[in-house]
Amino acid sequence: MKNSGLLIIGLVLLFSSCTKEEGVGGTSTISGKVYAKEFSSAGNLLAEYYAQEERVYIIYGDGTTYDNDFRTSYDGSYKFQYLNKGTYKVFCYSNCDTCASGSIAVIKEVEITSNNSTVEVEDIVIRK
């Protein structure tokens, strides 16, 4: 009886320690595109396009600082691979005329619910 109790406790600890947190080491992917809008100083829309070489950041779980980054490709696309199930924040910086710093983060929250999946994020729209 004593040994079976220890065995049960050991199994519970073993299986609870195998839970993976958000981050690298999994089999899933988060992908999307960054769409840019350029405005004149008068506020008129000058151009719209998928942004090349734009830096996109990802935060794993409840973190407050970014864990990885990726530069968009020629078509504005980005991809974060080999992720575990969990919640992520993907963001890009946009120009902001009313912000003291001159920029603001445009954040999309994403959840990966199953292994071997690809989660497509709606376009991150930024102001250039």
N, C-alpha and C positions, 0 to 999 in steps of 0.2 A: 504494500500500500504506500509506504514511504517513497519507494523508488518510482512508482507511477506518478506521484505528485510532482516529483522533481523533473520527470520526463515531460509532463504537461507544461510546466513552467519553462523548461528549456525550449520546447517547441514554440510556445507563444513568443518568447524573446527572439528566437531565430526568425520567425516569419514577420514580426513587427520591425526588425532591423533591416529587412529587405525592401522596405518601401522606399522608392526613389523620389527625390524631390525634383522640382522644376530645374531645368538646366540641361547641359550636354550629357550624352551617354545613352540617349534613347534612339528611337527609329522614326520619329516624326519630323515634319517640316512645317515652317511658317513661311509663307511667301506673299508678295504683293507688289504694288507699284507706287511710285511717288509722282504726283501730278502737280505741276507748277503753273501759277498764274502770275504774269508780270503786269504791273500797273505803272502808269505815268505818275509824275508828282502831283498831277491834278486829280488822280484817282481813276483815270480811264484805263480800261483793260487793253493792253497792248498785244499780249500773246498768251497762249495756253499750250502746254506740251508736257510730255512725260519727261521728268528731270533726270539727266545723266549725271553721274559722279556725285550724287547727293548722298550724304552720310545718314544711314538709318541705324538706330540703336535699339537694343532689346534689354529688358529687365526681366530676370527670372523671379517668379513668385511675388512676394511682398517687398522685395528689395526697393531701395530708394536711389541707388546708383546703377548705371548701366553695366551690364555684364559682357556684352559683345557689341560689335558694330559691323556694318557692311556698307560698301559704296554701291549705289545703283548702277546697273548696266546701261548700255546704249538706249534701251527702250524703257528706262525708268524702273526696271524690276530689281527686286532683292529677294534673298532666300536665306533663312536660318535653318540649318539642317541638324540632324542627330539630337533632337530634343526629346525629353521625357514628357509624359502626361503632366498637365498642370496649367496654371494661369501665367500669362506673359503680358508685358506691355511693350509695344513696338512704337517708336516715336521718331520724329524728324523735326528739325527746327525750321520755323517760318519767320519771315520778316514781320515786324509788328510796329506800326507807326506810333501807337499809343503806349507801348511798353518802355519802361526806363532803360532796359538792356538793348532794345531794338529788335529782340526776337522772342518767340514763344514756342514752346513744345506742342506739337500736334500729336496726341497720344491715342493709340487704338489698343484696347484691351482684348486679348485673344485667349481662348481656352482650347487646349488639346485634350480631347476626352478618350482617345484610343491610340494604341500603338500603331505604327506603320501607316499613319495618316498624314495628309497634307491639308493644312488650314490656310485658306486664301483670305487675306485681309482686304477689306475694301480700300480703295485708293486713299492714300494719305495726301491731302490737298494742302499745298503750301503756297505762300505768297513770296514772290521774288522781288 
